[in-house]
Amino acid sequence: MNNISENTPELVAENCQMIKDMVHDFCEKEIRPNIMKWDESQEFPIQLFKKLGELGLMGVLVPQEYGGSGFGYHEYVTVVSEIAKVCGSIGLSVAAHNSLCTGHIMQFGNEEQKKRWLPKLASGEWIGAWGLTEPNTGSDAGNMKTTAVKDGDHWVINGTKNFITHGISGDVAVVMTRTGEPGDSHGMTAFVVERGTPGFSGGKKEDKLGMRASETAEMIFDDCRVPAENLLGEVGEGFVQALKILDGGRISIAALGLGIAQGALDAAVAYSQERHQFNQSISKFQGISFKIADMATQVMASRLLIKEAAELKNQGKSVNRESAMAKLHSSETAVSVSNDAVQVFGGYGYVKDFPVEKFYRDSKLCTIGEGTSEIQKLVIARTLFEK
């Protein structure tokens, strides 16, 4: 793989345009006709992700030597946001697979582990899950209850994770466990657990407001014996690893929010020109045109914040503050822009025959997943005060 930080802006722009065109064509053919069917039935369309894998979109950031596309974060943001413009659910699952499970193994796995798991994940043959959140420990991950105890050449895992993307259907999961005292930042360890391992099962599937075609479920571990070679990094590094993964994951959710907001904006612009009242299109009314101008400005601001975070990530620099800023702004923008889009559509915005009610429902997850807006503000403020 090329050194991403050395790619010229021209090459990156060319890659992004190529990806944008490819994703657009794929979404129009494979996703748009099925959006509401999947949403209503809460179907997680696994075969769709196999097709995305064939296009290289399930291993966007994975080096080519492990079967991935070998792209950087600008291209990755393009993938997630372009899919989310059409369907937030599919965008969410692509983001979670790429940045969390696959990203964790890529960043902290040894050579043997990378060769073992990354090709299957990057090709879409396997779907990845990532387990940090628990029923009683969301933002307070340091006090998780899931434990891993050494037993010879295995570790025995017990506990339950919830709100896990692909918790039932994922073929492999990266799981954070407690191997030390509660609250100890060096008392957590990460393991890779393959589906089919005795004691590892999926639990309750959540019935959600939005993102309904992206599976969210429990993962249950009951005396689950995992070989010692499945440990990622060193014992006690799990929490620090998870925080670093979430820095990149926030760029993913920011890209997801950007796509949803852009999709809602595009729909509002088109509808405002088609809808006529008082013998003219409603786009001629200042109340509508000013609203859309504000929406477009918010979307552009999100795009630029994400671009800055992606550039720093490509250069291998810290993105702790920048990814939090991008995620905070983009996720809140997704909610406000989709809300305004519903208003532009009026009564039609409230019915499922038109696209904006789904953007509205899907958008809210962006302000919660991978760190709430309040947590992002905490991260941002801490970096400023420490400076």
N, C-alpha and C positions, 0 to 999 in steps of 0.2 A: 504493500500500500504506500502511496505517496505520503510525504510529510504534509499533513493537512494545513499546518500553519504557513507552509511555503507556497500553497496554491495561489495563483494570481486572482484578483477580483474578477477578471474577465472569464477565467476558467470556472470559477464558482458560479458566476451569473449564467454561464452557458449550461452548466450542470443543472442549476435550479430551474431554468426554463424548460430543459428537456424533461426533467422530473414532473414539472407542473403540467406539461402537455400530456405526458403518459398517464399520470394520476387522474387528470380530468377525463380522459377517454375511458379509463377503467371504471371510474365512478359512474359515469353516465350509462355505461353498458351493464355493469354488474351490481351497483349499489342503489342508485336512484329508483329503479323500478320496484325494489323490495323494501324500501325504507319503512313504510307504515306497516307492512306485513310483519316484519321482524319486531317492530316497536310494539305492536298490539299483542303479539304472541310471546314476546320476550325471548325470541329464538336467538341463540348465539350461533351465527352461521360459520361453523368451523371450516367448511370447504372453501369459503371465500378467502380465508386466511392462507390456505394452501396456495390459492391463485396469487395472492399478494406476495407469498414467498417466492413463487416462480419469477416474479418481477423484481426480486431483490429488495422488497420493501419490509421484510421481517428481520433483516440484518443490515440496516442502512449504515450503521456506524461500525459494524464488525469488519476487521481487516479481510482483504480478499483471501489471504492464506488460510483463513478459517471458514471460507465459504460465503463471506459477506460482501457487501457492495463497496466498502472502504471509503465511504463519504464522510464529510464533516457535519458540523451542527447546522450550517446554513441549509444544506440539502435536506437534512433531517427535519428541520422546522418546516420546510416546504412540503415534505411528504405529509406530516401530521396535519398542518393547517389546510392543505388542499382537500384531504379526505374529510376533515371536520366541516368544511364549507357545505358538504353534501349530507354527511351523517356523523354527528358527534359520537355516537356509540362505537362505530367502527374506528374512528380516530382515536378514541380512548383506548381501545384494546390494542391497536397498533403501537400507541405510545407506551403503554404499560409493558408490553412484550419487549419492545426495543430497549427502553431506558432502564427498566427496573431489573427484571430477571436476567436478560441477556447482557445488559450493561454491567451488572454486578459481577457476573462470571468473567466478562471480558476485562474488567478493571482489577479484580482481585484474585482471579483464579490462577493456578500455576499452569505451566505449559500442557501438562497431561490433561488437566481439567478442561482447558480451552479446546483442545483437540477432541475431547470426548463429547462435549455438549454444544459448543458453538455452531458447528456445521448443521446440526439438526434444528437448532433454533433459527439460524439465519435463513435456512431454506423453507421454513414454515412447516417442516415435517412434524416438529414438536412445537406446542404452544407453551409459553412460559408464564409462571406466576411468581409473586414476590410477597412474602409474609412478614409484616412488621406489626400492624395494628391488631389489637385484641379487644374483647368486649368491654373491658374496664380500663384500657390504656390506649388512648388515641394519641393525642399530642404528648402525653406523659409516657413515652415509650420506654423510658429507663426503668419503670416499675413493672415491666411485663411479667406474666406468670408462667409462660411456656419455658420449660427447663430442658436442658440437655445434660445427662450424667454419663461420665466415661465408664465403660464396662468392657475391659479387655481391648480388642481392636475395633470396637464399635462405640457409638454414642447412642443413648436411649433418650428419645424426645417424648415429652408429654405436655399437652396443652392444646389450646384452641386459638386460631387466628380468625378474625372476621373482617368483613368489607374487603375481601381479597378478589381482585380482578383475575378471573379464570381459576377460582378456587376449586371448582369441580372438574372443569375440562382441561386444565393445564396438565401437560405431560411431565413437567419438571418444575420444581419450586425452589427458590432461594428463601430460606427461613431463618429469621433471627430468633435466637434462644437466649435464655439466661443461664450462664455457667458460673456466675459469681453472686454477690450480694445485690439485692434490689437497689436501684438508684446509682450503682457503681457504673460509670461510663466505660470501665474496662472489665465489666462483668458479663458481657454479652458476646456471643459467638454465632457466626453465620454458617449454615450447612446447605448443601444441595441435596434435595430429596426427590427421587424419581417416583412417578405414579406407579402403583403396583407394589411398592414397598410395604410389607405387612405393618399394620398399625397406622397407615396414612390414608385418610379418606376425606372426601368432600362432605360438607354438611349442608346447612340451610342456605338456599338461594334467596337473595333479597328481592323483594317486589318494590321497585324503585319508581320515583317520580319521573325521572328522565334517564337517559343513557340505558334504555331498557334492553337493547340488543347486545350490550356488553355485560357478560356474566359477572356478577358480584356475589360471592358466597363465602361460607366458612371453610377453613381447613382444620381438620381434627387429627391430633397425634396421640395415639394410645399405645404406650410402650413401643414406639416406632424405633427400630434398630437401624442406625445408619452407619455405614462403614467409615472408619476414621479418615480415609482418603477423600471423603466428600466434604470435609471441613474446608472452608474458604479462608485463606490467609492463616492467621495465628489465633489461638484461643484468646478471647478477650478483646478482639479487634472488631467485633460485629457492629457495635454501636457507632464507632467512628466510621466504619465502612458505610453504614446505612446513611449517615448524615451526608457523606460525600456523594452517594448515589442520589439522594434527594435533591442536591444542588442541581444535578443534571436533569432530574425528573421534573423540577420546577420549570425548566425551559420547555419540557414536553407539554406540561399543562398550560403554560403560557401560549404555546403554539396551538393547542387544542382550543383555548378560548379565543384566540385570534381567528381561527377558521370559522368558529360558530358566529362570532361577531360579523365577520366579512360576509358569511352566507346570509345572515339576517339583514345586513345593510343592502346587499345586492337585491334581495327580494323586495325590500322596502322601496328602493329606487325604481325598480321595474314596475311595481304595483302603483306607485304614486303617479307614474306617467300614463298608465293604462286606465286608472279609475277616474271617471269624470263626475263632477258635481257642479251645479250652477253653470253648465255649458263650457267647462274647461277642466283640464286634468288637475287633480289635487296638488300636483307638484308646483303649480302656479301660486298656490296659497303660501303666504309667508310663514304661517304657523307650521306647515309641513316642511317647507324647504329649509327653514332654520333648524328644525329638529334633525333633518337628515344631514345637514352640514355639521352639526355637533357630533352626530354618530360617526361620520367619516373621519373627523378630527381625532376622536377617541381611538378609532381603529388604527389610524396612522401612528399615533403615539405609542400604542402597544407594539406595533410592528417594529418601530425603531428601538424600543427598549429590548425587545427580543433579539434584534440584530446585534446590539451591543453585547448582550450576554453570550450569544452564540459565538461571536468573534473571540471573546476572552476565553471561552471554553476550548475553541479550536487551538488557541495559543498555549493551552495548558496552564492558564492563570486561574487564580481564585475567582469564582463567580458567586460566592456566598451572598453578597449584597445584591449584585446585579440580577441574578436569577430570581431572588425574592421580589425585587422591584418589578421585574417583567411579569412574574406570575401574579402578583397582587394587582397590578394595573390591568393586565389582559383579562383575568378572570372576572374582575368587577366590571370591566368594559363589556364582556360577553353578556352579563346579566342586564346591564343598563341598555345596551344597544338592542338586544332581542326584546326587551320590554318595550322600547320605543317602536320597534318594528311592528309589534302587535298593535300598538296604538295607531300607527299609520294605516294598518289594514282595517282598523275599526272592528266591526262585528265579525268580519271574515277572518281576522287574526286570531279569533277565539275558537275556530273550528278546525278540525283535522284535515279538511280538504285543501288547506293552504299551509305552506311550510313553516311559518314563523312560530306557531304554537309549540312545535317540537324544538326549535332553537331555544325558545323560552324555557321549556322544561329541562333541556339538556344543559343549559348554561350554568345552572346553579351548582352543579357538581364541581365546576372549576374553582369555586371559592372555598371548597371544603377539602377536596382530595389532595393528597401529598402536602399537607400543611394548610390550615385554614388561613383566611386573610389576616386574622388577628396574629397568628404565628408569624406570617411574613412580616408584619409590622414590627413584631418583637425582634426578628432577625435583623431587619434594616436598622432599627434604632440602636441595637447592641453594637453593630459595626460602626455606627457613627460616634457613639459614646466612647467606645474603646479607642477609636482613632484619636 
